[in-house]
Amino acid sequence: PDAEELAHSNKLESLIREEIESDGPMPFSRFMERCLYAPGLGYYSAGRHKFGAQGDFVTAPELGDIFGRCLAHSFLPTLEHFGDDADIVELGGGSGALAETLLLALHKAGRLPRLYRMLEPSADLKQRQRERLQATLPTEIFERVEWLERPPEQAWQGILFANEVIDALPTTRFTLRDGEVMEEHLQLGKDQVTVVDRPADSLVSGAVRHLERDLGESFADGYRSELLPQLPYWMQAIAGTLKCGVMWFIDYGYPRREFYHPERRDGTLIAHYRHHAHDDALRWPGLQDLSASVDFTAVAEAGNQAGFMVASYLSQAQFLIASNLEQIYSEMVIASSGEADTYELGQQVKRLTLPGQMGDRFQVMALARELLPEALPAEVLAASRGDRL
């Protein structure tokens, strides 16, 4: 980081230190929330580029249009089912690239939603999304886009989806000491903020014991990982008014038994800065992205509690193949302007589908409520590996 960036980070670190000095040791989840979302200073609240080549990491929509076109293909049965009464709600729209691709693909298919609603907590990202979509979408499509400050308050039907959102929810870090559940906190050291473990409260302790019961064994002393005890409440908040429809969650993660594998003894927390991944979460607050992999079994449980059933769960590679990837790729190759474009399309497919890239690391889950199977993509339902949950 340059001097200006370091000064920005130091401001946030000072606020964090002041809060610890005032309130005592800070749970890691609170630290992560401050690092990502503190107004004007957090990673997603400040003005620096986050996505793509100029940012810190690349998401699937930033690679090109293939991902968004496949997603649009799997949205079509639901939109056709609801006709002119369907809305789409996107959580955390990033740069706006996915919204752009989706809306243009749905327009071409003649199945635009009544409204395309973007729930974006970052004022900076919201402004970037608005500028991008206004510049790239025809007026009659852009007029269907609106931004939300909070989840829809009135009953609605259609599709809610989130690409790489759950991994950015402030996570709780826990460990075991003499069989007791401990929660990771930050405290003030002589010259720096340091990590300390403190007895977990009843919410965190109960969530860890639930994991142990579901896994059929206790965590070993010293085992450290993450969980989201707030996930059921978050799910209810975002989906409580979706009376009929489907939610799609796309993120990197695992089924529970793989997430809490005994050999994964320090969890999945990772930091990203300028396309470099590292494990020092305390470095450069506000300048680096912090995230943790998703326990998709927990997502299924939270969805069930909110009144949704798992319609499909599969890897991103399986999802894209079932979402007409081969035909979409072929059509884009035919429309490409030369060998360089064709090569780039091939690289997109590789990064999106190969096991060593995004193909297996990313998972896709569809949660449906009051929706018949024919209102969902048949190929995606048929490819489901829900037994892994």
N, C-alpha and C positions, 0 to 999 in steps of 0.2 A: 504493500500500500504506500501511496505517496503521503506527503506531509498533511495535505488537506483531508485525506481519508482517515489517517491516524488521529487527527484532531476530532473528526466526527466520532470515531470509535471511542476515543477517550471521554467524550461527553456522555455517551451512553454508559460506559463503565463507571463513571462518577455517579450517575443516577442509581446504578445497581448497588454500588458501595454504600451510598447514602441510605438506601432502603434496608440493606443488611444491617447497617449501624443502628438504624431506628427500630427495626422489627425483629432482629435476630437472624439466624441462619435461614437462607432462602431455599425453598424446594427447587430442584433442578427444573421442574415444569414451569415455575414462575420465571426463572432465569431465561429459559428458552422463549417464553412468551415475550419477555422484554426485548430479547435479542432480535426477534422476528417482527414484532408488531408495535413496539413503543412508538407513539405518535411522533413523526418527523425524524426519528432516529433509528428505528428498527429496520431490519433488512428489507422487509416488504413495504415499509412505510416511507423510506427515503427514495431519492431520485435516480440512483445508479441503475444501469442495465443489469438485469438478472438472467435473462434467457438468451440462448443463441450464442453465436461466436463471440460477441462483444461482452457477454455476461459471464456467469460462473458455472453454468451447466446447460445441457441441451435436453429439452423435452421432445417427445415424439412429434407433436405438431410443428416444432421448429425445424424438423428435418425436411419437411415438404408436405405435399397435399395427400399422400397416400393414406396416412393414418386417419385423417379427418373424413376422407371419402368412404373408407371402410366403415367408420362409425356411423356416417350418414346412412349407409346401406342397411345397417342393423336397426336404425331408428325408424325406417320406413313402415314396417308393419304396424307399429304402435301409432304413428301419425295417421296412417290410413284408417286405423280402427276408430280414432277419435274425430277424424275429419277436420272441420274448421274450428273445433273447440279445444284443440291441443296446444299446450304451452310447453316450451323447453326452458328449464332453469339450469344454468351452468354455474357451478361453484368455483370461484377462483379462476378467472379467465386468462391469467398470464398476460402474454403480449397481445392477445386478441387473435392470434393466428388460427387457433382451432375454430373459433366462432366464425371467422371469415370463410374458411374452407367448408365448414358444415352448412352454413347458410347458402352459399353458392351451389353446393351439391344438392341440397334439398330443393332449392329453387329450380334447378335443372330437372329434377325428378317431379316437379309439380306438387311438392308436399311441404311447403313452408308452414311453420307453426303459426298460430294466432299471434303469439308474442315470443320473442327470444329474450329471456331475462337473465342478466348477469349479476350474481351476488359477489361483489368484490369489496373486501374490507379496506384495501389500499387505495387512497385517493390518488396517488401517483400512477398506479397501474390502471385505475379506472380512466384517468385522463388519456393515457397512452392507448388504451383499448378504444375509447371514443374516437380519437383522432385517426387511428388506423381504419376502423370500420367505416367511418364517414368518408374516408378517402378511397376505399376499395370496393364498397358495396353500392349497387344502384340505389337511388333514393327510396324506391318503393320497398326495398328489402331493409335498408337501414331504419326506416320508420317503424319497423316491428321490434327493434332492439330497445330495451330499457334497462337501466341499472337499479339495483335494489340495495337498500341500506341494511335490510334484514330479511330473513326468509319470508315468503308470501304469507300474509295473515289471513287471507280468505281461501276457502276451499278451491282447489284447482285440480286439473287432470292433465296427464301427459308424461313428460320425461324430465327427470333430474339427473345430472351427471357431474362427475368430478374426476378430473385427470390430475394425478399427483397433488392431492389436497390433504388426504388423511395423514400422509407422512409428515406434513408440516404442522399438525396439531401438537401443541406443547405436551411432551411426553413425560411420564413419571419414570424415574430410574430407581430400581429397588435392588436389594441384595439380602442375603440371609446371614445372620450371625448367631451361633448357638441355637439355630432353629427359629429365631425371632426375625420377623420381617422388618427390615430397615429401609428407610428412604434416603436417597442421596440428596444432600443439601450443599449449599455454598456458604462459606464463612469467610470473614476477613482474616487473612494472615498478616504477617509483619509487613511484607512488601507486595502481596498479591492476594487475589481471591483463591481459596483452596477448597477442596472437596472434603466433606465430612458426612458420615452416615448417622442418622438419628432414628429412633423408633418410629415406625410408620403409624399413621392414624388409622382409624377403623375402616375407612373407605379403601385405602391402599392395601392394608393388611387383608381385608376381606376379598379384594380382587385377586391378590396373590394366592390366597387359599383356594379360591375358585379355580385358578389355573392348575394348581396341584391336584385337586380332585378330578378335574377333567383329564389331566395327563396320566393320572393313576400313580403318581409318585411325587415325593417331595423334592424341592430344589436343594442341592448340596450347599453347605455353608460356603460362602464366598462367590457363589454364582451371582452374576449381575446382569440385568436385562431391563427392558422397558415394557410399559403397559399404558393403556389409556383408560383409567377408571371412569373418566367422564364421557366415554364414547356413547353409551346408551342415551345419555341426556342430550348430547350433540345430535345424535341421529333423530331423536324425537323432535328437536328444535327445527332441524332443516326439513323434515319430512312429515311433520304432524298434520299439515293441511293438504298434503298430496293424497286425496281420497281414492284416486284410481289411477294407476300408472306404473311406471318402472323407474328404478334408480340404477344407474351404472356407476361403478367405482373402479377406476383403473389406477394402479399404483404398484410400486415394487414391494414385495412382501412374500409371505409364506402361509401355508396352513399352520395351525398352532403347533403341531408336533414337530414340524421343521423349524419354526421360529424359535422354540425353546429347546432346541437340541442340546444335550449335555455338553457337546464340544463348543457351542457358541456361548462361551462363558463371560463375555463382556458385552453382550447385546449387539445392537445393530446401529447405534448412533453414529452419524457421520457428518462431517462438515465439508462444504464445497466453497472454494475460492478460486476464481479464474481458471476453471476447468481442472483444478487439482483437488482430489479428495484426501482428507486426512482425519485423524481422530482426536484432535485437540479442540474440543468444543468451547473452551474458555478463551481461545485466541481471537482477537479482533472483534469484539461484540458489535453487531450491527453491520459488519462488512461481509460476513460469510453466511451462507445458508446452513441451517441445522435441520436435520431430518432423521427419522428412524423408520425402519421397514414396518410394514403393516401386518398385523396378525389378522388374516382374513377370516379365521374362525370367529374372532371377536366381532368383526364387521357383520357376519351372519347372525350372531347372537343379538347384537344391537338391532339389526333389521327385524328379526323375529319379535323382539320386545316392542318395536314400533308398529307391528302389524303387517310386516312384509315377509314373504317367503323367498328363499333362494331359488331363482329360476335357472341360473347357470353360473358356473365357476370354472374358469379355464385359464391357461396361460395366454399371454398377449399373442404369441405366435398362432396358437390354435384359434383364438378369437378372430384374428385378421384373415386367416385362411378360410374360416367359416363365414366371413363377411365379404366374400366376393373379391378377395385380394388379387387372384390370378387375372380375372377379367379387368379389374380396375387398372392393374399394372399394364396389361396389354393395350388398353385404350390410351393410356398416357404415353406409352412408347410410340404408338402410331401417331399421336399428336405432337410428339417431341420434335425439336428443330435440328437435331443432329446427334452425332455420336457422343458428344459431351453430355447432353441432356439425358440420353439413354443410359450412359454410364452412371450418372448421378441417381437416376431412378433405381438402378440396380443396387447402388450403395444404400439407398433408403430402405429397400426391402431387406437387405442383409442386417442392417442395424436394428430394424424393427422386429425381426423374426429369429435370428440366429441365437442358439442357446447362450453363447458367450457374450452376446449383446443384450438387447432388451427382450428377446423372445421368451425366455424362461424367467428372467428376473422380475418381469412385470406380470401381474395377474389382473384378470377382469372378472368382476362379479356383477350380476344382474339380480336385483331384489324387486319383486313385483307384488302389488296389492290390487285385488279385485280386477284381475286382468286374465282373460282366457289365453291359453297357449298360442292360439292362432294370431294373437295380437303381438306376438314376439317373434324374433327371427328363428325360423325352424332349424337352420343349420347350426346356429350357436347353441340352441337348446340341446340338440343331438350330440354336440361335442363336449358337453359339460362333464367335468370331473369333480362333481360335488362330493363324491365318496372320499376325496382327499381331505375334506374339512373335518 
